[in-house]
Amino acid sequence: MRKSSIRRACAALAAVTSIALAVTACGGTTKNDVKDSGGSGAAAGAKADPNAATKKGLTVGFLPKAVNNPYFTSADKGGEKALTELGSKYKEVGTNSATDTSGQVSYVNTLTQQQVDAIAVSAQDPGALCTALKQAMTNKIKVVTYDSDTKTDCRNAFVSQASAEDLGRTEVQLLAEQIGYKGEIAILSAAQTATNQNTWIDYMKDELKDPKYKDVKLVKVAFGNDEAQQSFQQTQGLLQEHPDLKGIISPTTVGIKAAAQYLSGSKYKGKVKLTGLGTPNDMRKYVKNGTVEAFELWDPAKLGELAARTAVALSSGQITGKEGETFKAGDMGSFTIGKDGVISLGKPTVFDAKNIDQFDF
Ligand code: RAM
């Protein structure tokens, strides 16, 4: 049987049996397969050919944290646009909740069974997807995380929105300035297991150790799970529990929007400061009505585009995910892979009353 027919037969077998059985039966775990299955962890042995032709006709499956989050709608649309331009196919699958980790694992398995060429996934949890993603890589599927990473050996590359350290530290700096470096603050995050938010929060806590924040006290980290209603209620709860609260950082587009909505209809409007990560279109009215002074974000569509272009570069053999490799990402220019297989989109933008009308996403 030719390799492609073996793949098809195995995909069919996987579709009707458990994937683990199919992977074993199809011999997907032989030494060589593991060796060149790619991965910043798994890439050992594979060699990049920067001059290799860009493959067409690939299928890249996007698996966001949640399909009903508008942030991911924008990101994945960026991915779709890039794939169409490159002559490849886009598909999106995913759960309706950013806390449905087992659902996300099932979708990885489904994409593996379908033998897509690459998966772009925003991980709801750093470890939970590992076994499934490693199986995908063993089946020669390239795995790119975007927005929220898994462990380094469970994917080929991570497309990061910006430096996690910069994001964490600048959010504290923005809020501290707004509250005059004094008072109680809280964080309204997304899911408790989210890799991206947890990394940013660690940097926020580290930033707060600087003596210039000696009068700023972080009193609580709350979780709104990227659900509008839960985030709204958590904001209300924070204010009830901590009546002296001076500010909130919400490093999630769903959280900051819900918190702004709550504050803007309450007696705290303009008094309790709010910053974090939001889209200009969501936040415009809260900046204009004085609820929010400044917040930040990157362009989600660009993040999705870079994830798609990275997936195609990996599938084409132009990169393997190793530090120092360089590839061209269309109009976005050239990118070099950094430590641990991280590719960084660039610097985020800080939005305020002066510039917000220049942005439409
Ligand atoms: C939410 C999600 C996403 C995060 C943005 C800022 O949409 O949690 O993972 O990157 O906010």
Boltz pocket constraint, residues with backbone or C-beta under 6 A from the ligand:
constraints:
  - pocket:
      binder: B
      contacts: [[A, 65], [A, 69], [A, 71], [A, 72], [A, 122], [A, 147], [A, 148], [A, 190], [A, 194], [A, 196], [A, 226], [A, 251], [A, 252], [A, 253], [A, 254], [A, 277], [A, 278]]
      max_distance: 6.0
